[in-house]
Amino acid sequence: MTDDLTTSSIARVARRAAGADESARASRIWWEGAADEYQAEHGGFLGDAAFVWGPEGLDEARVRLLGEPDELRGARVLEVGCGAGQCARWLRGQGAAEVVGIDVSYRQLQHARRIDEQTGTPVAVAQADAQRLPFADAAFDVVCSSYGGFPFVPDTAAAVAESARVLRPGGRLVFSVSHPIRWCFPDDPTEAGLVARDSYFDRRAYVEEDGAGRAVYVEHHHTLGDWVRSIAAAGLVLRDLVEPEWPEDNEQTWDGWSPLRGRIIPGTAVFAADRPEADEPRG
Ligand SMILES: C[S@@+](CC[C@H](N)C(=O)[O-])C[C@H]1O[C@@H](n2cnc3c(N)ncnc32)[C@H](O)[C@@H]1O
């Protein structure tokens, strides 16, 4: 990984392949530059110690995809792509014994520190790549991620397998990504964003490059089937696929997510899967 993380203006947008290292480096570059604005714009909606699964505002305190309160109490939890650690802080409030957040962006983690100090609820964080978790096998009871990491990886099977690796038998993985159907539509919150334009089956990444051809933002598209197959291949059992509906009382627009579009097409997919108590032999 290069340490030159300075961003310059976007010279070109491409649809092309991007590998694991290039994608992680682009995420680092992007989020070092975007973290301040992201937290200023969305921090209020996210809450300092709250767990929402995406722009619809689906609240973990209500849906309990990670487990009932008594299951979270005493649990060891890893949050992947934790940003400023809002979800991790909520988990601490639930009585989880250990909560660790990882994120590829140092600036996002500095925001975690800022909120730790403001709230008096610190969360342990480390700078790391979702594709190479710096933890032992079976170290966690729960692995979770709200739009953190998974939308930015080229290989769904490898990323899900890596999270499954650090989950103990009987543990649970829950993560949210942009709903794959969004890939067909322009990222536009108005009516223009309701006209299907691109193929759902085109897996080439969306890549923004600077003048030197360096990727500075990469987002990957994977179909629902890609995610389901990757969950099965990792030896996990898919328990639920939640497609949150846009609530009447949510009037906020978040980039291409808006009440107008949200009432017509899904914006978020949340996958909830369990690692069986005894691992099934993999075919
Ligand atoms: C949309 S933000 C979501 C952050 C947080 N979960 C939230 O809800 O605000 C995406 C986060 O994923 C992180 N990220 C992107 N690629 C990553 C990777 N390969 N490994 C770890 N984190 C990554 C970014 O740095 C960023 O903080």
The ligand as an ORCA input file, in Angstrom:
! r2SCAN-3c Opt
* xyz 0 1
  C     -20.135      4.318      4.282
  S     -18.875      4.232      5.510
  C     -19.725      3.372      6.796
  C     -19.046      3.574      8.122
  C     -19.914      3.220      9.326
  N     -20.216      1.809      9.370
  C     -21.163      4.080      9.287
  O     -22.256      3.517      9.239
  O     -21.014      5.292      9.291
  C     -17.787      2.997      4.851
  C     -16.586      2.720      5.733
  O     -15.931      1.551      5.255
  C     -14.539      1.747      5.341
  N     -13.881      0.840      4.403
  C     -13.898      0.864      3.058
  N     -13.196     -0.145      2.558
  C     -12.715     -0.852      3.615
  C     -11.918     -2.017      3.756
  N     -11.444     -2.685      2.688
  N     -11.641     -2.451      4.989
  C     -12.090     -1.795      6.092
  N     -12.842     -0.685      6.026
  C     -13.152     -0.214      4.798
  C     -14.355      3.217      5.022
  O     -13.121      3.711      5.458
  C     -15.550      3.834      5.721
  O     -15.245      4.223      7.040
*
